[in-house]
Amino acid sequence: MLTFSSTFAPDRGLGGKGKLQTTQEELEVTAMEFYTQLFTRQEMLDPGPILNCVPTKVTADMNNFLLRPFTADEVKEALFMMGANKAPGPDGLTAGFFQFHWETLGPSVTGAVLDFLNGGSMPESVNSTTIVLIPKIKNPQEMKQFRPISLCNVIYKICSKVLTNRLRSCLDEIISEEQSAFVPGRLITDNVLIAYECTHYLKRKKGKAGACAVKLDMAKAYDRVEWKYLMDIMLKLGFHDTFVALIMSCVTSVSFS
């Protein structure tokens, strides 16, 4: 249940001027409408022009590695890589609960995860996700001033973590050097240094030839990734259909509350 005292609801989509909502019922409707629109696909988007510029980088050897049967050791490794006291899922259980009781729960958890990863389907309840709103600032007045945190079930986290661990070994050769985050050995803070150097150059630049810097607002960029675009980009990079289907099963089976 939302308990903040008041907020502004956008009149048009995710922007525009808002109107003040104060009652509990209004706040709940405002939040639901805001995130329903945020997480709903946009119509008439054609990824074709972008895909035409994407080279195929995934080799046959990479695909053979990614498609090897998943093992019980990978499941256990993925679980114990998680922080024990991170936010729990909708069922209230943390990764630490499964880690502490692994001797008892291990066989059942391993069986469930491997059943999905090695060709099965993901039960709907496994990917049930609760959205919790964390204020970005003191006394937030608009919905965009809350950060949505997704609380996922640990079983789902294990499935996605096993896939991530497989994929991690190939990322360095797939992701371009200009992408400085989410790849082992690269730091997102490198972007700060690059931005500083560019600004320094612009300030000291002389001559008649002009130059400018453009600041792009990438707020909620990762929340707005289109499922079709994600699938098409992975296929264009050269990932095997089977591995892409696993990734998309994790993405498209989600339900939010």
N, C-alpha and C positions, 0 to 999 in steps of 0.2 A: 504494500500500500504506500502511496506517495504521501509524505507528511510535510513538505515545504509549504510555506504559508501563501505565497502568491507567485505567479509567473506570467509571462506574456506568451500568447499563442500567435504564431504567424498567420496572417490573413491568406497569403498565397504561397503554397509550397513550403520551402525551407527559408524563404526570405520575406521581404516586405515588412510593413509596419505591423506591430502586434496589438492585441487587445488584452486587457488585464483580466486574469482569471483568479478567483479567490476561494471558491468553495472546493471541498474535497472532490466532489463529482466532476467539476470543471477541470481540475488539475489532472485527474486520471484520464479524462477524455483527451485533453491536450497532449499529454505525454504519449498516449497510445497512437493518436493521429500523427504526431511528429515522427515517431520511430517506424510506424507503418509506412509512411512515405519515404523515409530515409532508406529503409531496407527493401523497398519495392523496385523492381527493374524499370528502367526508363524505356520508352517506346522509340522506335525509329533510330536506333543506334547501329551504325554499320562499322564493325571493326576492320573491314577490308583494307582501307588505306594504310592503317597501322601495320596489319599483318604482312602487307607487301614489302615492308622494310625490315622484317624480322628474318634473320638467317637461320638455317637448320644447324643446331649445334650438338644435339644429343646423338652420340654414336651408337653403333650396334652393341659394342662392349658395355657402354653405360646402361643401355636397356636390358641387356642380359643380367647385369648386376642388380638392377632395380626389380627385375621380375623373378629373382630367385625365391623359392618358398620361404615364407617368414617362419622364424623359429621361436621357441619358448625363451631362449636366452635374450633375444631382442626385446621381448615383451617385458621381462624382468628388468633389463637394463633401462628401458624407457621409463618404467615406473619409478625406479630408484634415482633417476636423474631429476625428478620433480621435487620441488620444495615441499617438505612434509606439512607445513602449516599454511600453504597458500589457500586462497578462497575456496570454500567447498562448493560442490554442485548443488542442484535443486534438492537432492536427497540428504544434504547436510554432511556428507562424508568427504573427508579430505584425503589427499594422497598418503598422508601419514598413517591413516587408519589401515589402508591396504598394505603399506610397508610393514607396519608393526605386526599385522596378522597374516603376513605373507605365507607362512607355513601352512596355515589353514585355508586361506582364500586363493593361494597361488594357482592350484590346478584349475579351479573354476574360472578365474579371471583369464588365465592363459588360454583356456579352451574357447572362451567367448571371443577374445580378441583375434585369435588365429582363425576362428571360424569365419569371421568377416574378412580378414586380410587375405586369406587363401582361397577366396572364391565365393564366400557367402554374402549375405545382405546384412545391413545394419538395422537392428530393430528400432522402431521410431522412438521409443522411450530413452534409448541410449543417447540420442542427440537432442534431448529436450534441454533448452537453455533458458536461464533466467537472467534478464537484464537488470542490473542495479545501477542507479544514477549517482555518480560521485561529483560533488560541486567542484568546478575548476577555480572558482573565485569565492570570496566572502559574499554572502547575501546575493546569490544568483537571481537574476530577474527574467532570463530567457532560457528556453529549452536548450539552445546551443551552448549555454554556459555550464551544462552538465556533461560529464564524460561517461558514456555508457560502458560498463564493464560486464562482459558475458561470463556467467557462472556455468561451467560445463560439468557434466558427470565425469568422474575419474576414468571410467572405462573408455569414454570417447577420447579423453586426453591421451590415454595410452595408445589408442589406435593411431591418432594423428601424430603422436611423438615417434612411434615406430616408423611411420612413413617419412617423417622429417629427418630422422637419423639416416635412413637410406639415401634420401635426396641430398643430404648435406655433403656427401662425398663428391657429388658432381657439380655443385653450385659454382665453384670457383672457375670452372671451364665454361659454364653456361651464361652466368651473369657477367655483363661487361665490367671493365675496370672502373668505369665512371660511377657505378652503383656501389656506394661505400658502406652500406649497412646490410645486416642480416646474412653476411657471408663470413665464415671463419677467417680471422686474420685481417679483417677490415673494420674500421671504426667510423661511425656516423659523424663523430666530431671532426673528421677530416674535412667535411663540408664547411665547417666554421672557418678553418684555416684558408680554404680556397676562396670563400666569400670575402674574407678579410684581405687577401692578396689582390683580388679583383678590384675591391673598393679602393685600396691603396694605389693601384695602377691608375684608376680613373681620376683620382685626385691629383696625381702627379703628371698626368698626361698633358703634353703640350702640342700645339699645332692646330690647323684648321679642321682636320678630319674629326668628325664627332664620334662619340661612343656613349653608351648608356647601359644602365643596369635595370633589369626587370624583376620585380618581386612578385612571385606567384603564391596565391593562397591555396595551400594543399590541405586545408582542414577536412577531416573525415575522408581523406583520399582512400584509405584502406576499407572503410565501411562501404564505399560506393563501387567497389569492383564488381562488374557485371559477371554473372556466372558463365554466360556464353562466351564472353571475352576471355575469361580465365581458361576455359576449355580449349577455345580456338588457339590461344597463344601457346599453350602447352603442346598441342598437336603440331603447330607450325614449327616449334623448336625441335620437334622430332621425338617427343616422348611416345612410347608405345601406347596403343589404345587401351590396353588392360590397366596400365598404371594410371593413365588419365582418368579412367572410370573409377578407380579406387579413390583418387583425390576428389572427384566430383561427387561421389557417394557421401564423403564426409561433409562436403559443403552443402549439397542440396537437400540432405535429409534433416536439416536443422529446423526446429520450431522454437519460436521465442515467446516468452511471457514475462 
